[in-house]
Amino acid sequence: MKKRIFAILLSITVISALLVGCGKDNNKAPASGDQTNNEDNKGNEGSDNELKGKKLAVIVKSAGNPYNARQSSGFKEVVEAVGAEVIVKEPESATAEDQIVMINELVAQKVDAIAIAGNDTDALQPALQEAMNKGIKVLSFDSAVNAQSRAVHVNQAGTELIGQSLMEAILDISGGEGQFAILSATSQATNQNAWIEAMQKVMESDDKYSKLELVDIVYGDDEYQKSVDQTQALLSNYPDLKVICAPTTVGIMAAAKVLEDQGVTASVKLTGLGLPSEMGDYIGDGDDKSTPYMYLWNPIDIGRLTGYTAIALVKGEITGAEGETFVAGDLGDYTIVKAEDGGTEIILGPPFQFNPENIDEWKEVY
Amino acid sequence: MNKETKRVLIAETTFSWKKFFLKWEWFLVLIFIGINIMNSFISPYYLSVSGLLSATSSFLEKAFIVLPMVFILIMGDIDISVGSVVALSAVIMGESYNRLGLPMGLAIIICLLVGALCGFINGFILIKFKELAPMIVTLGTQILYRGIATMILKDQASTGLTSITWFSNLYWGSIFGIPYMLIVFIVFAVIFGYILHKTNFGRYLYAIGSNETAAHFSGVEVDKVRLITFTLTGLFSAVTAVFLASRMGSVRPNIAVGYELEAISMVVLGGISSAGGKGNFIGAIISIFIIGLLRYGLGLINIPSQVMLVVIGSLLILAVLIPQLNLGKYFRRKQGVVKEA
């Protein structure tokens, strides 16, 4: 008898939880709509009302990832400002299957645009093509889907801009002269090789780099231990080494650990591309810290540029063809260029700098 | 005298509407109707034929695993390796086509064979080492099969399957607006339902689930039945793999993660006791649509996926709790009191 009463009570609790859960979400939809309206009234900038009643959706890679959450918040900010409704979809796990289900749901809701960070380059093609056939504008960001499944891709950073930023950093940190070395991922890594090549081109292009000497490029194969070994080898082979540049998140973390463990951070400095969460403890201006600053992309700006691009596509200002230009709000003017995969892309700009001032905030994010 | 006794017996087992409507399946039908009403209220886009059909397709591919999973649970067993079997057979199919250059038709046959083999291995281990729990054995093979899939493809994908039109059409194609997959599913569902409720094999499954020892001594070849059922489960995981690959046009080792839990929850919601021996096939079929359409409806109003998990989890807890309340017994007791008076 007791057991049955308990069971009844439990059922009631669960049912009410169910009802409350659904009820909340029922209220949520109109609430967010109201918010949009308010913002719209505040903004009231004439042409902006053009997108009133339009629905722009964004699908990130997965739920519970702060990096993705920043991307969608950037998208939301930009799109809500023009009075359109924003739908944010976050799959439970970072799989293409979940994203396909979400694409179908968005098609059924007759959205006007879908921006997606693909969990698979090819697997989304049938679903996205179906969406495009129904007149929905499809664009990818952060992680591209193949050229047939999108109008345009929003790329976080172009090869040349990364090369440029890294060389500027080396020049600045070394004080304008001296030896530096590169610790890369594998010798076949497409991204890293392109960036290193871009760095070398930048070096040749300007006289101010003439006093810098690239003594070696070593490969840590994106394995932590191997990267540690390679860093130690660099330190013993080149006693005059001033800067190590690691354009890979695994490499830069391993190198930072070696430099600080060996206590050589006063004479050898580090920069490159790293994750703020992993590099938070190593970034600082003092002689006890290895990394004065480093780079990676800013997820909020990726989201915002994606938002502006989606708006431009929906308004018909661009179609995603090479050579078209548009204004992305305060981010400035952008031109659509040819991408390496045969499609077109928009490049956000130079990578974002993480320095002692902002690292505490960003290391919590991703 | 004899005749009289017989009549009494018949009288005692007369058809009772109350009993009929207290069946779990009717409760499921109610939930099903309730969910459809709720969905059409919360989203203006819900009642659209093309939307509903495409939503149905997206959960039906998993439903192929549900069919044999009903058998497994009725036997009192469980198989949690199915998601990995989907991944492994799909990866081998993709690589047979891409790396070995085999024609797609042959690759599909290989895929089905691999799936059946995986299921056979599960069953074989279970009948040879009877002291091992099915949960543990299939947990082991779950890790093993996905491990092999990952070894074959590493972090790569086997792509380019969309270029074969007839293969894409398996999932995306339709006749008179009805997806091929739905037709295939209905055919298999009818066959499985028939086997379970109308054949000796089905009765053996119930017998094993109720009391394995008794079944054994009544002449049921328990090992054989179990081996066939597990092999069938592997085979139908591979069927899911074919449709999944057709949908995505590319396969990678991390596909179909968590499918085992979705399939098992559909079966359990269908009123099939995980202790074995109890349950109706139609219940599982209704549950497939309950969970699938509930997800679709909530997806249409863009509920965060975490909240969706809470809703579906609650539904499952309800499903296993309500039979515990034993409403049927309560009503029958009341009836008894009335009779006595």
Interface residues (C-beta under 8 A of the other chain):
Chain A: K3 R4 A7 I8 L10 S11 V14 I15 A17 L18 G21 C22 D25 N26 A29 A63 G64 I87 V88 K89 E90 P91 E92 S93 T95 A96 E97 D98 I100 V101 M102 N104 E105 V107 A108 Q109 K110 D120 T121 D122 A123 L124 Q125 P126 A127
Chain B: M38 I42 S43 Y45 S48 S50 G51 S54 A55 S58 A157 T159 G160 T162 S168 Y171 W172 L244 R247 M248 G249 S250 R252 N254 I255 A256 V257 G258 R295 Y296 L298 G299 L300 I301 N302 I303 P304 S305 Q306 V307 M308 L309 V310 V311 S314 L315 I317 L318 L321 I322 Q324 L325 N326
